[in-house]
Amino acid sequence: MSSRISGLGVHLPERTRTTGETEAELRRRNPRQHLPTGLIRRMTGVESVHLRPDGWDASDLAVAAARVALAESPGEVDLVLFASASQDLVEPATSHIVAAKLGLSSPVMDVKNACNSVVNALQVADALIRTGQYGRVLIASGEAPTVAVRWEVDSHEQFIRSFPGYTMSDGGAALVLEASDDEGAGIRATRFLAVSKHWGIGTLPGGGTMRPHDVDAGYFDMDGHGLQRAFLELGPEPVLGLLRDRGLVWEDFDLVAIHQVALPYLPPVFERLGVPDDRTVVTVRDHGNLASATLPLQLQLARERGMLREGSRALLIGLAGGISLGLAEVIW
């Protein structure tokens, strides 16, 4: 028994905010800080981000995407996994809220690992299907990181540590995994690596036991350069090792989807890995950092562009705070 992706859905809110508008709003709210003009665009290459509609929660974004995925792959749902860095509440699990809004009565659980949440959920769903515990699993992600953007800064240092939040974007994504007896398709391999000593490089502290009632803990606090260095320390070996173990080369892949936080970071990463340019889809420029919804968006865009068809092979490369690396080889 194996599992295959039978449904895919992505929801991007229509309302957007350009990086120019972000910088203008920051200057308006912080007239004494003399914030530089154009820095965010130059450093990240992000042109715009998506903003959830007023009154929408992370679960609403997940539900909107899930409806698309379930329309493509209708049928009973045996398990709902909410896989996201965002959440509606600390308690209960947001998967309950997603299931209720979809009218589902199946078991639920949340899978949470920052921007790798969807990749980890693929691993969990695949394992549960392969062991015969479930036949069809809905993975739904709703990312609403714009709620944690710090608009008022008390120093240039605080602005820099809040910097990554200005490129975060709201969106939803969903995948339906179902049991399959086709050993030539579906989830072929997964691999995960964590270097947890770096957990403090990037945080969103609010909602936990460390700072439960600190109003200042509800904003992103990240060492962007430190995060970049930590990922570069991983090097290409974990990815290239998976290819060697699977007896594959880059020419075997129709798509290499990688988590994207800034445009200038991508060429060095692709060069170190040896990934051909025509195997990738760039999303960060027009859509910002969509956290764990990033990889499903690249799958969707690849389908629309004809890069991903029945029998196509894709490699998902997830990068997440903590830090962690997640890999999934998928045959469509």
Disulfide bonds with the S-S distance in Angstrom:
none
